[in-house]
């Protein structure tokens, strides 16, 4: 993974995990196994934002 993606992951994975745990969204586009951080969603955000804007969201 690019460095920007790793920084995004390390900085926001726990926070987003809490958000998704409190507000689980049953959506096939955003699979949330065991209320953990949705990897496909992270990759989507990383590819669309982190690569274009390396700064934190």
Phi and psi restraints in degrees (range 20) as a CNS / XPLOR table:
assign (resid 1 and name C) (resid 2 and name N)
       (resid 2 and name CA) (resid 2 and name C) 1.0 -60.4 20.0 2
assign (resid 2 and name N) (resid 2 and name CA)
       (resid 2 and name C) (resid 3 and name N) 1.0 157.8 20.0 2
assign (resid 2 and name C) (resid 3 and name N)
       (resid 3 and name CA) (resid 3 and name C) 1.0 -60.7 20.0 2
assign (resid 3 and name N) (resid 3 and name CA)
       (resid 3 and name C) (resid 4 and name N) 1.0 -38.7 20.0 2
assign (resid 3 and name C) (resid 4 and name N)
       (resid 4 and name CA) (resid 4 and name C) 1.0 -59.6 20.0 2
assign (resid 4 and name N) (resid 4 and name CA)
       (resid 4 and name C) (resid 5 and name N) 1.0 -37.9 20.0 2
assign (resid 4 and name C) (resid 5 and name N)
       (resid 5 and name CA) (resid 5 and name C) 1.0 -68.9 20.0 2
assign (resid 5 and name N) (resid 5 and name CA)
       (resid 5 and name C) (resid 6 and name N) 1.0 -39.8 20.0 2
assign (resid 5 and name C) (resid 6 and name N)
       (resid 6 and name CA) (resid 6 and name C) 1.0 -65.5 20.0 2
assign (resid 6 and name N) (resid 6 and name CA)
       (resid 6 and name C) (resid 7 and name N) 1.0 -41.0 20.0 2
assign (resid 6 and name C) (resid 7 and name N)
       (resid 7 and name CA) (resid 7 and name C) 1.0 -64.7 20.0 2
assign (resid 7 and name N) (resid 7 and name CA)
       (resid 7 and name C) (resid 8 and name N) 1.0 -41.4 20.0 2
assign (resid 7 and name C) (resid 8 and name N)
       (resid 8 and name CA) (resid 8 and name C) 1.0 -62.8 20.0 2
assign (resid 8 and name N) (resid 8 and name CA)
       (resid 8 and name C) (resid 9 and name N) 1.0 -42.9 20.0 2
assign (resid 8 and name C) (resid 9 and name N)
       (resid 9 and name CA) (resid 9 and name C) 1.0 -63.3 20.0 2
assign (resid 9 and name N) (resid 9 and name CA)
       (resid 9 and name C) (resid 10 and name N) 1.0 -49.5 20.0 2
assign (resid 9 and name C) (resid 10 and name N)
       (resid 10 and name CA) (resid 10 and name C) 1.0 -65.9 20.0 2
assign (resid 10 and name N) (resid 10 and name CA)
       (resid 10 and name C) (resid 11 and name N) 1.0 -33.5 20.0 2
assign (resid 10 and name C) (resid 11 and name N)
       (resid 11 and name CA) (resid 11 and name C) 1.0 -83.7 20.0 2
assign (resid 11 and name N) (resid 11 and name CA)
       (resid 11 and name C) (resid 12 and name N) 1.0 -28.5 20.0 2
assign (resid 11 and name C) (resid 12 and name N)
       (resid 12 and name CA) (resid 12 and name C) 1.0 -123.7 20.0 2
assign (resid 12 and name N) (resid 12 and name CA)
       (resid 12 and name C) (resid 13 and name N) 1.0 -5.6 20.0 2
assign (resid 12 and name C) (resid 13 and name N)
       (resid 13 and name CA) (resid 13 and name C) 1.0 -62.5 20.0 2
assign (resid 13 and name N) (resid 13 and name CA)
       (resid 13 and name C) (resid 14 and name N) 1.0 -44.1 20.0 2
assign (resid 13 and name C) (resid 14 and name N)
       (resid 14 and name CA) (resid 14 and name C) 1.0 -66.7 20.0 2
assign (resid 14 and name N) (resid 14 and name CA)
       (resid 14 and name C) (resid 15 and name N) 1.0 -44.3 20.0 2
assign (resid 14 and name C) (resid 15 and name N)
       (resid 15 and name CA) (resid 15 and name C) 1.0 -62.5 20.0 2
assign (resid 15 and name N) (resid 15 and name CA)
       (resid 15 and name C) (resid 16 and name N) 1.0 -45.0 20.0 2
assign (resid 15 and name C) (resid 16 and name N)
       (resid 16 and name CA) (resid 16 and name C) 1.0 -70.3 20.0 2
assign (resid 16 and name N) (resid 16 and name CA)
       (resid 16 and name C) (resid 17 and name N) 1.0 -31.6 20.0 2
assign (resid 16 and name C) (resid 17 and name N)
       (resid 17 and name CA) (resid 17 and name C) 1.0 -61.5 20.0 2
assign (resid 17 and name N) (resid 17 and name CA)
       (resid 17 and name C) (resid 18 and name N) 1.0 -42.3 20.0 2
assign (resid 17 and name C) (resid 18 and name N)
       (resid 18 and name CA) (resid 18 and name C) 1.0 -63.6 20.0 2
assign (resid 18 and name N) (resid 18 and name CA)
       (resid 18 and name C) (resid 19 and name N) 1.0 -43.9 20.0 2
assign (resid 18 and name C) (resid 19 and name N)
       (resid 19 and name CA) (resid 19 and name C) 1.0 -60.5 20.0 2
assign (resid 19 and name N) (resid 19 and name CA)
       (resid 19 and name C) (resid 20 and name N) 1.0 -47.5 20.0 2
assign (resid 19 and name C) (resid 20 and name N)
       (resid 20 and name CA) (resid 20 and name C) 1.0 -70.6 20.0 2
assign (resid 20 and name N) (resid 20 and name CA)
       (resid 20 and name C) (resid 21 and name N) 1.0 -26.4 20.0 2
assign (resid 20 and name C) (resid 21 and name N)
       (resid 21 and name CA) (resid 21 and name C) 1.0 -72.4 20.0 2
assign (resid 21 and name N) (resid 21 and name CA)
       (resid 21 and name C) (resid 22 and name N) 1.0 -37.7 20.0 2
assign (resid 21 and name C) (resid 22 and name N)
       (resid 22 and name CA) (resid 22 and name C) 1.0 -77.3 20.0 2
assign (resid 22 and name N) (resid 22 and name CA)
       (resid 22 and name C) (resid 23 and name N) 1.0 -34.6 20.0 2
assign (resid 22 and name C) (resid 23 and name N)
       (resid 23 and name CA) (resid 23 and name C) 1.0 -126.2 20.0 2
assign (resid 23 and name N) (resid 23 and name CA)
       (resid 23 and name C) (resid 24 and name N) 1.0 72.4 20.0 2
assign (resid 23 and name C) (resid 24 and name N)
       (resid 24 and name CA) (resid 24 and name C) 1.0 -66.1 20.0 2
assign (resid 24 and name N) (resid 24 and name CA)
       (resid 24 and name C) (resid 25 and name N) 1.0 131.0 20.0 2
assign (resid 24 and name C) (resid 25 and name N)
       (resid 25 and name CA) (resid 25 and name C) 1.0 -111.5 20.0 2
assign (resid 25 and name N) (resid 25 and name CA)
       (resid 25 and name C) (resid 26 and name N) 1.0 106.9 20.0 2
assign (resid 25 and name C) (resid 26 and name N)
       (resid 26 and name CA) (resid 26 and name C) 1.0 -71.2 20.0 2
assign (resid 26 and name N) (resid 26 and name CA)
       (resid 26 and name C) (resid 27 and name N) 1.0 90.3 20.0 2
assign (resid 26 and name C) (resid 27 and name N)
       (resid 27 and name CA) (resid 27 and name C) 1.0 -138.9 20.0 2
assign (resid 27 and name N) (resid 27 and name CA)
       (resid 27 and name C) (resid 28 and name N) 1.0 129.4 20.0 2
assign (resid 27 and name C) (resid 28 and name N)
       (resid 28 and name CA) (resid 28 and name C) 1.0 -63.3 20.0 2
assign (resid 28 and name N) (resid 28 and name CA)
       (resid 28 and name C) (resid 29 and name N) 1.0 -24.2 20.0 2
assign (resid 28 and name C) (resid 29 and name N)
       (resid 29 and name CA) (resid 29 and name C) 1.0 -75.3 20.0 2
assign (resid 29 and name N) (resid 29 and name CA)
       (resid 29 and name C) (resid 30 and name N) 1.0 -25.2 20.0 2
assign (resid 29 and name C) (resid 30 and name N)
       (resid 30 and name CA) (resid 30 and name C) 1.0 -126.4 20.0 2
assign (resid 30 and name N) (resid 30 and name CA)
       (resid 30 and name C) (resid 31 and name N) 1.0 76.1 20.0 2
assign (resid 30 and name C) (resid 31 and name N)
       (resid 31 and name CA) (resid 31 and name C) 1.0 -63.8 20.0 2
assign (resid 31 and name N) (resid 31 and name CA)
       (resid 31 and name C) (resid 32 and name N) 1.0 133.4 20.0 2
assign (resid 31 and name C) (resid 32 and name N)
       (resid 32 and name CA) (resid 32 and name C) 1.0 -126.4 20.0 2
assign (resid 32 and name N) (resid 32 and name CA)
       (resid 32 and name C) (resid 33 and name N) 1.0 81.0 20.0 2
assign (resid 32 and name C) (resid 33 and name N)
       (resid 33 and name CA) (resid 33 and name C) 1.0 -70.9 20.0 2
assign (resid 33 and name N) (resid 33 and name CA)
       (resid 33 and name C) (resid 34 and name N) 1.0 124.2 20.0 2
assign (resid 33 and name C) (resid 34 and name N)
       (resid 34 and name CA) (resid 34 and name C) 1.0 56.6 20.0 2
assign (resid 34 and name N) (resid 34 and name CA)
       (resid 34 and name C) (resid 35 and name N) 1.0 30.3 20.0 2
assign (resid 34 and name C) (resid 35 and name N)
       (resid 35 and name CA) (resid 35 and name C) 1.0 59.3 20.0 2
assign (resid 35 and name N) (resid 35 and name CA)
       (resid 35 and name C) (resid 36 and name N) 1.0 25.1 20.0 2
assign (resid 35 and name C) (resid 36 and name N)
       (resid 36 and name CA) (resid 36 and name C) 1.0 -89.9 20.0 2
assign (resid 36 and name N) (resid 36 and name CA)
       (resid 36 and name C) (resid 37 and name N) 1.0 173.1 20.0 2
assign (resid 36 and name C) (resid 37 and name N)
       (resid 37 and name CA) (resid 37 and name C) 1.0 -61.6 20.0 2
assign (resid 37 and name N) (resid 37 and name CA)
       (resid 37 and name C) (resid 38 and name N) 1.0 125.3 20.0 2
assign (resid 37 and name C) (resid 38 and name N)
       (resid 38 and name CA) (resid 38 and name C) 1.0 -70.8 20.0 2
assign (resid 38 and name N) (resid 38 and name CA)
       (resid 38 and name C) (resid 39 and name N) 1.0 107.2 20.0 2
assign (resid 38 and name C) (resid 39 and name N)
       (resid 39 and name CA) (resid 39 and name C) 1.0 -60.1 20.0 2
assign (resid 39 and name N) (resid 39 and name CA)
       (resid 39 and name C) (resid 40 and name N) 1.0 -47.4 20.0 2
assign (resid 39 and name C) (resid 40 and name N)
       (resid 40 and name CA) (resid 40 and name C) 1.0 -58.6 20.0 2
assign (resid 40 and name N) (resid 40 and name CA)
       (resid 40 and name C) (resid 41 and name N) 1.0 -38.2 20.0 2
assign (resid 40 and name C) (resid 41 and name N)
       (resid 41 and name CA) (resid 41 and name C) 1.0 -66.5 20.0 2
assign (resid 41 and name N) (resid 41 and name CA)
       (resid 41 and name C) (resid 42 and name N) 1.0 -40.2 20.0 2
assign (resid 41 and name C) (resid 42 and name N)
       (resid 42 and name CA) (resid 42 and name C) 1.0 -61.7 20.0 2
assign (resid 42 and name N) (resid 42 and name CA)
       (resid 42 and name C) (resid 43 and name N) 1.0 -44.6 20.0 2
assign (resid 42 and name C) (resid 43 and name N)
       (resid 43 and name CA) (resid 43 and name C) 1.0 -64.0 20.0 2
assign (resid 43 and name N) (resid 43 and name CA)
       (resid 43 and name C) (resid 44 and name N) 1.0 -36.2 20.0 2
assign (resid 43 and name C) (resid 44 and name N)
       (resid 44 and name CA) (resid 44 and name C) 1.0 -64.9 20.0 2
assign (resid 44 and name N) (resid 44 and name CA)
       (resid 44 and name C) (resid 45 and name N) 1.0 -47.4 20.0 2
assign (resid 44 and name C) (resid 45 and name N)
       (resid 45 and name CA) (resid 45 and name C) 1.0 -64.2 20.0 2
assign (resid 45 and name N) (resid 45 and name CA)
       (resid 45 and name C) (resid 46 and name N) 1.0 -41.8 20.0 2
assign (resid 45 and name C) (resid 46 and name N)
       (resid 46 and name CA) (resid 46 and name C) 1.0 -62.6 20.0 2
assign (resid 46 and name N) (resid 46 and name CA)
       (resid 46 and name C) (resid 47 and name N) 1.0 -45.9 20.0 2
assign (resid 46 and name C) (resid 47 and name N)
       (resid 47 and name CA) (resid 47 and name C) 1.0 -69.2 20.0 2
assign (resid 47 and name N) (resid 47 and name CA)
       (resid 47 and name C) (resid 48 and name N) 1.0 -32.0 20.0 2
assign (resid 47 and name C) (resid 48 and name N)
       (resid 48 and name CA) (resid 48 and name C) 1.0 -90.5 20.0 2
assign (resid 48 and name N) (resid 48 and name CA)
       (resid 48 and name C) (resid 49 and name N) 1.0 -27.4 20.0 2
assign (resid 48 and name C) (resid 49 and name N)
       (resid 49 and name CA) (resid 49 and name C) 1.0 -118.3 20.0 2
assign (resid 49 and name N) (resid 49 and name CA)
       (resid 49 and name C) (resid 50 and name N) 1.0 -49.4 20.0 2
assign (resid 49 and name C) (resid 50 and name N)
       (resid 50 and name CA) (resid 50 and name C) 1.0 -62.2 20.0 2
assign (resid 50 and name N) (resid 50 and name CA)
       (resid 50 and name C) (resid 51 and name N) 1.0 -37.8 20.0 2
assign (resid 50 and name C) (resid 51 and name N)
       (resid 51 and name CA) (resid 51 and name C) 1.0 -71.7 20.0 2
assign (resid 51 and name N) (resid 51 and name CA)
       (resid 51 and name C) (resid 52 and name N) 1.0 -28.9 20.0 2
assign (resid 51 and name C) (resid 52 and name N)
       (resid 52 and name CA) (resid 52 and name C) 1.0 -89.6 20.0 2
assign (resid 52 and name N) (resid 52 and name CA)
       (resid 52 and name C) (resid 53 and name N) 1.0 -33.1 20.0 2
assign (resid 52 and name C) (resid 53 and name N)
       (resid 53 and name CA) (resid 53 and name C) 1.0 -134.7 20.0 2
assign (resid 53 and name N) (resid 53 and name CA)
       (resid 53 and name C) (resid 54 and name N) 1.0 91.9 20.0 2
assign (resid 53 and name C) (resid 54 and name N)
       (resid 54 and name CA) (resid 54 and name C) 1.0 -62.1 20.0 2
assign (resid 54 and name N) (resid 54 and name CA)
       (resid 54 and name C) (resid 55 and name N) 1.0 -20.4 20.0 2
assign (resid 54 and name C) (resid 55 and name N)
       (resid 55 and name CA) (resid 55 and name C) 1.0 -66.5 20.0 2
assign (resid 55 and name N) (resid 55 and name CA)
       (resid 55 and name C) (resid 56 and name N) 1.0 151.9 20.0 2
assign (resid 55 and name C) (resid 56 and name N)
       (resid 56 and name CA) (resid 56 and name C) 1.0 -58.9 20.0 2
assign (resid 56 and name N) (resid 56 and name CA)
       (resid 56 and name C) (resid 57 and name N) 1.0 151.4 20.0 2
